[in-house]
């Protein structure tokens, strides 16, 4: 009897555990705008698994200093960018269920083609995380950061 319960529980967890695929903010690369800036392009992939799909209301990340280098942030219709202690792409009202097709139209224009991987969260209506992941965001160029570190070291010695 105990063996049958364990098998049933494992089977149930296997069915419900694979019912939903993880959403993903996919980095598609950048376009050189020809004026010293680069548009970094993204799409939201949120594939359903069977009849079940995660409803996403926000894509959050911890705000950091390198976002000062972002010149412009664009979002698809029904979404906007919110900057603060936690920066996020936010839907207007209804959650995002993009179906089998990904939702393009997220972009960040920055003065650098350099990207780095950053952790993000996909949240529900009350901003509670339901999935975690990562994506690539534009970062200051390493040479600029290195120069700042050298300058800070020289000032500290004085």
SVG drawing of the C-alpha trace seen along z (x, -y; Angstrom):
<svg xmlns="http://www.w3.org/2000/svg" viewBox="-7 -64 56 66">
<polyline fill="none" stroke="black" stroke-width="0.4" points="0.0,0.0 2.7,-2.4 4.5,-1.7 1.4,-2.5 1.0,-5.8 4.6,-6.8 4.2,-5.8 0.9,-7.8 2.4,-10.8 5.5,-10.7 3.2,-10.3 1.0,-13.2 4.1,-15.5 5.5,-14.5 2.2,-15.5 1.7,-18.8 5.4,-19.7 5.8,-19.7 2.5,-21.4 4.1,-24.8 7.2,-25.9 9.3,-28.7 8.8,-32.2 11.9,-33.9 12.9,-37.4 15.0,-36.5 17.9,-38.8 17.9,-39.0 21.0,-41.1 21.5,-44.7 21.2,-47.1 23.9,-49.8 21.9,-53.0 24.8,-54.8 25.0,-57.6 27.1,-55.9 24.1,-54.2 22.8,-50.6 19.3,-49.3 19.2,-46.0 16.2,-43.9 14.2,-41.5 11.0,-39.3 9.0,-37.7 8.6,-33.9 6.0,-32.3 5.1,-29.0 2.1,-27.1 2.5,-23.5 -0.8,-21.8 -3.7,-24.0 -1.7,-25.7 0.2,-29.0 1.7,-31.2 0.1,-34.7 2.9,-37.3 2.2,-40.8 5.8,-42.1 9.4,-41.4 11.5,-42.7 15.2,-43.2 17.1,-45.1 17.9,-48.7 21.6,-49.3 23.8,-52.3 24.6,-51.1 21.0,-51.8 22.1,-55.5 23.7,-54.7 20.3,-53.6 19.1,-56.3 15.7,-55.0 13.5,-52.0 10.7,-50.9 8.0,-48.4 5.2,-46.7 1.7,-48.0 0.1,-47.4 3.5,-47.4 5.6,-50.2 9.0,-50.6 9.1,-51.5 12.4,-52.6 13.0,-52.4 14.6,-50.3 13.1,-47.4 12.9,-48.3 10.4,-46.4 8.5,-46.0 4.9,-46.2 1.6,-45.3 -1.2,-47.9 -3.8,-45.7 -4.2,-42.1 -1.4,-39.6 0.7,-38.4 -0.2,-35.1 1.6,-35.4 0.7,-31.8 3.0,-30.0 4.3,-33.2 6.8,-35.3 5.9,-39.0 8.5,-41.2 8.9,-45.0 11.0,-45.3 14.2,-47.3 16.8,-49.3 18.9,-52.0 22.3,-52.5 25.7,-54.0 27.3,-50.5 27.0,-47.2 28.4,-45.4 26.0,-43.2 26.1,-41.3 23.9,-38.6 21.5,-39.9 18.9,-38.0 15.3,-38.8 12.0,-37.7 8.6,-37.1 5.8,-38.2 2.1,-37.9 -0.5,-40.6 0.8,-41.5 4.5,-41.5 5.3,-38.1 7.9,-36.1 6.5,-33.1 9.6,-32.3 13.2,-33.4 15.6,-33.6 18.2,-35.8 18.8,-37.9 21.4,-40.1 21.3,-43.9 23.6,-46.7 26.4,-47.5 29.0,-50.3 32.0,-49.3 34.7,-47.5 37.3,-50.2 35.2,-53.0 34.7,-51.0 38.4,-50.3 39.3,-54.0 36.9,-54.8 38.5,-52.3 42.0,-53.6 40.9,-57.2 39.2,-56.2 42.5,-54.4 44.6,-57.5 42.3,-59.8 42.3,-57.6 46.2,-57.7 46.2,-61.5"/>
</svg>
